[in-house]
Amino acid sequence: MSSSKPNLGFLTLGVVIGGIIEQYDFLVTGTVASLVWPHVFFGPGTSLAKAVFTSVSIYGLGLIIRPVGGYVWGHVGDKLGRRNALMLALIVMGLGTLGMGLTPAYTVIGSYGLVLLSVFRLVQGFSFGGEFGGAATWLVEAAAKTGRRGFWGSWVGQTLPLGILAGSGAFLAVSLTLPTAQVYSYGWRILFYIGFAAAVVGVIIRLRLEESPLFKEVEEKRQILSYPASRVWREKITTILHLSMLNAGIGAAFWLSQVFGISYMTLNHISSVGATLTNLAAAAVAMIFMFLGGILSDNIGRKWVIFAGMIFMVLLAYPYVLAIGSGYYPLALGMQIAFFSLTVGLAYPAQPAFFAEHFPTKYRASGVNAAYQISQVYGGGLAPILATYVNQALGGAKHAWPYLVALIIAYGVIALVGVLTLRETKDVRLEEVGVVGQ
């Protein structure tokens, strides 16, 4: 049996840096899809609302394909190790990001640009399908005997606001430095080239990290499964589906605020720079709630922290939609911060430990990936597409807002039902997890 103990601080730093790079690549694409692509990849006869809807839909492809990536990278993580899976996924992410940055505009190749964007977006999404499950499994397993799995796992959550700060901050820097015409011409592409270069750095960093001690024990005992990703579906399908309901709500809160929210603000007379600043402010404040959520999850339990965040999602749905559609910037800024911090900021950091504690080591990466990523099909990936469609079909905020409120509440209720069906896991011994939450 392996006796080496990982340096948790160094491991966390390495996993978080790699996660930030993946989040940067993924999230800068969301910002650019909402604010730039409608002006670059569409002909002059296309309305702005239709261009935004199409661009956000292309962005949504990356979310919808993530379960496929989760299946593949979970299998790799349970067969070859958590580190190897995350390194390979980061390489693929970098290539997809570079491809987007090199895609010619409508004036060069017409609508074929949208086809290329769709392909590269699918590559991005496939790669990102392994990030949460691999990182959560790696860190939580390394912290198995610390009594603070919730806190250490919450660092996976910190990659969200840090990635937003990096991605939105970079976009803001380009927007403030270059004239709008140059941002649309080449400025946005610089962000993707930076993302590719950062991915190369991230791979080098992850090469220096130590493998999960629990995975090494399974490997040394020759207990590696032949098909872990399919085995977990046969043995843990109920747990997977119930856990997916949690992230359907949390993911919807994230993507509705970070992608749909900023495009909705711009359609209601708030500048793209101003809308981007609301994301930056929300991310900065959410970091505090991420720490709080992780610490609380080790004390009062994972499920009750998640439950609280989803209660806030339901309660804030009405004021949030009215605020971001009001055209009044101070109100939109305040509610963007409140909604994101009290929903995603509070609930998300409890997820890594909670998810990992429901699966045994032999297929933990596959199980966590499956539960997290299938929710993107009906949660994170679908929510901003539905919201954008509703807003376009009903002619804007005046008629669409009640349906947008109902959409947010519905996702919050889905998550609440899911969390109430699951057992608390903060006191389980991770290396002894067999059947949990059934």
ChimeraX attribute file (.defattr): number of C-alpha atoms within 10 A of each C-alpha:
attribute: neighborCount
match mode: 1-to-1
recipient: residues
	/A:1	11
	/A:2	13
	/A:3	8
	/A:4	10
	/A:5	12
	/A:6	17
	/A:7	12
	/A:8	14
	/A:9	10
	/A:10	13
	/A:11	21
	/A:12	21
	/A:13	15
	/A:14	21
	/A:15	26
	/A:16	23
	/A:17	22
	/A:18	27
	/A:19	28
	/A:20	28
	/A:21	29
	/A:22	29
	/A:23	24
	/A:24	29
	/A:25	30
	/A:26	27
	/A:27	24
	/A:28	25
	/A:29	28
	/A:30	25
	/A:31	28
	/A:32	23
	/A:33	25
	/A:34	28
	/A:35	24
	/A:36	21
	/A:37	24
	/A:38	23
	/A:39	20
	/A:40	19
	/A:41	24
	/A:42	23
	/A:43	14
	/A:44	9
	/A:45	6
	/A:46	12
	/A:47	12
	/A:48	14
	/A:49	20
	/A:50	16
	/A:51	20
	/A:52	27
	/A:53	25
	/A:54	21
	/A:55	25
	/A:56	28
	/A:57	22
	/A:58	22
	/A:59	29
	/A:60	27
	/A:61	23
	/A:62	25
	/A:63	29
	/A:64	24
	/A:65	24
	/A:66	30
	/A:67	25
	/A:68	19
	/A:69	25
	/A:70	32
	/A:71	25
	/A:72	21
	/A:73	31
	/A:74	33
	/A:75	28
	/A:76	24
	/A:77	28
	/A:78	27
	/A:79	24
	/A:80	15
	/A:81	20
	/A:82	27
	/A:83	23
	/A:84	19
	/A:85	24
	/A:86	30
	/A:87	21
	/A:88	15
	/A:89	25
	/A:90	29
	/A:91	17
	/A:92	19
	/A:93	28
	/A:94	27
	/A:95	19
	/A:96	26
	/A:97	29
	/A:98	23
	/A:99	20
	/A:100	21
	/A:101	21
	/A:102	15
	/A:103	19
	/A:104	19
	/A:105	19
	/A:106	18
	/A:107	12
	/A:108	11
	/A:109	12
	/A:110	14
	/A:111	15
	/A:112	15
	/A:113	20
	/A:114	22
	/A:115	13
	/A:116	16
	/A:117	24
	/A:118	20
	/A:119	18
	/A:120	24
	/A:121	26
	/A:122	24
	/A:123	23
	/A:124	33
	/A:125	27
	/A:126	28
	/A:127	31
	/A:128	30
	/A:129	30
	/A:130	35
	/A:131	29
	/A:132	23
	/A:133	30
	/A:134	32
	/A:135	28
	/A:136	29
	/A:137	33
	/A:138	29
	/A:139	29
	/A:140	28
	/A:141	25
	/A:142	25
	/A:143	24
	/A:144	19
	/A:145	12
	/A:146	11
	/A:147	14
	/A:148	19
	/A:149	28
	/A:150	29
	/A:151	25
	/A:152	29
	/A:153	28
	/A:154	28
	/A:155	25
	/A:156	31
	/A:157	30
	/A:158	23
	/A:159	23
	/A:160	27
	/A:161	28
	/A:162	23
	/A:163	24
	/A:164	27
	/A:165	26
	/A:166	20
	/A:167	29
	/A:168	27
	/A:169	17
	/A:170	18
	/A:171	23
	/A:172	19
	/A:173	13
	/A:174	18
	/A:175	18
	/A:176	12
	/A:177	12
	/A:178	13
	/A:179	12
	/A:180	13
	/A:181	10
	/A:182	13
	/A:183	19
	/A:184	21
	/A:185	15
	/A:186	13
	/A:187	20
	/A:188	22
	/A:189	19
	/A:190	17
	/A:191	22
	/A:192	26
	/A:193	19
	/A:194	18
	/A:195	27
	/A:196	26
	/A:197	15
	/A:198	21
	/A:199	29
	/A:200	17
	/A:201	15
	/A:202	25
	/A:203	22
	/A:204	14
	/A:205	17
	/A:206	21
	/A:207	14
	/A:208	12
	/A:209	17
	/A:210	19
	/A:211	21
	/A:212	22
	/A:213	20
	/A:214	22
	/A:215	28
	/A:216	17
	/A:217	17
	/A:218	17
	/A:219	19
	/A:220	12
	/A:221	11
	/A:222	9
	/A:223	13
	/A:224	19
	/A:225	15
	/A:226	11
	/A:227	14
	/A:228	23
	/A:229	27
	/A:230	15
	/A:231	17
	/A:232	22
	/A:233	18
	/A:234	10
	/A:235	11
	/A:236	18
	/A:237	16
	/A:238	14
	/A:239	23
	/A:240	25
	/A:241	17
	/A:242	22
	/A:243	28
	/A:244	29
	/A:245	27
	/A:246	32
	/A:247	31
	/A:248	29
	/A:249	32
	/A:250	31
	/A:251	28
	/A:252	27
	/A:253	26
	/A:254	26
	/A:255	23
	/A:256	28
	/A:257	25
	/A:258	27
	/A:259	26
	/A:260	23
	/A:261	27
	/A:262	29
	/A:263	27
	/A:264	27
	/A:265	25
	/A:266	20
	/A:267	20
	/A:268	16
	/A:269	14
	/A:270	21
	/A:271	17
	/A:272	20
	/A:273	17
	/A:274	17
	/A:275	25
	/A:276	27
	/A:277	18
	/A:278	26
	/A:279	25
	/A:280	24
	/A:281	19
	/A:282	25
	/A:283	27
	/A:284	17
	/A:285	17
	/A:286	26
	/A:287	22
	/A:288	15
	/A:289	23
	/A:290	28
	/A:291	21
	/A:292	19
	/A:293	30
	/A:294	31
	/A:295	22
	/A:296	19
	/A:297	28
	/A:298	21
	/A:299	14
	/A:300	12
	/A:301	20
	/A:302	28
	/A:303	24
	/A:304	17
	/A:305	24
	/A:306	27
	/A:307	22
	/A:308	15
	/A:309	26
	/A:310	29
	/A:311	17
	/A:312	21
	/A:313	28
	/A:314	20
	/A:315	14
	/A:316	19
	/A:317	21
	/A:318	17
	/A:319	14
	/A:320	26
	/A:321	24
	/A:322	19
	/A:323	19
	/A:324	29
	/A:325	24
	/A:326	18
	/A:327	18
	/A:328	14
	/A:329	19
	/A:330	12
	/A:331	16
	/A:332	26
	/A:333	19
	/A:334	16
	/A:335	21
	/A:336	26
	/A:337	22
	/A:338	18
	/A:339	24
	/A:340	30
	/A:341	27
	/A:342	22
	/A:343	28
	/A:344	31
	/A:345	32
	/A:346	30
	/A:347	32
	/A:348	27
	/A:349	33
	/A:350	34
	/A:351	30
	/A:352	30
	/A:353	32
	/A:354	27
	/A:355	27
	/A:356	28
	/A:357	30
	/A:358	27
	/A:359	27
	/A:360	19
	/A:361	25
	/A:362	23
	/A:363	24
	/A:364	30
	/A:365	36
	/A:366	33
	/A:367	35
	/A:368	33
	/A:369	34
	/A:370	30
	/A:371	28
	/A:372	29
	/A:373	34
	/A:374	28
	/A:375	29
	/A:376	27
	/A:377	18
	/A:378	19
	/A:379	29
	/A:380	26
	/A:381	28
	/A:382	22
	/A:383	27
	/A:384	26
	/A:385	24
	/A:386	17
	/A:387	23
	/A:388	26
	/A:389	20
	/A:390	19
	/A:391	22
	/A:392	16
	/A:393	13
	/A:394	13
	/A:395	12
	/A:396	17
	/A:397	22
	/A:398	12
	/A:399	13
	/A:400	20
	/A:401	19
	/A:402	14
	/A:403	16
	/A:404	24
	/A:405	19
	/A:406	14
	/A:407	19
	/A:408	24
	/A:409	22
	/A:410	16
	/A:411	26
	/A:412	30
	/A:413	18
	/A:414	20
	/A:415	28
	/A:416	22
	/A:417	14
	/A:418	22
	/A:419	23
	/A:420	14
	/A:421	14
	/A:422	17
	/A:423	14
	/A:424	19
	/A:425	22
	/A:426	21
	/A:427	12
	/A:428	14
	/A:429	13
	/A:430	23
	/A:431	16
	/A:432	11
	/A:433	16
	/A:434	14
	/A:435	12
	/A:436	16
	/A:437	18
	/A:438	12
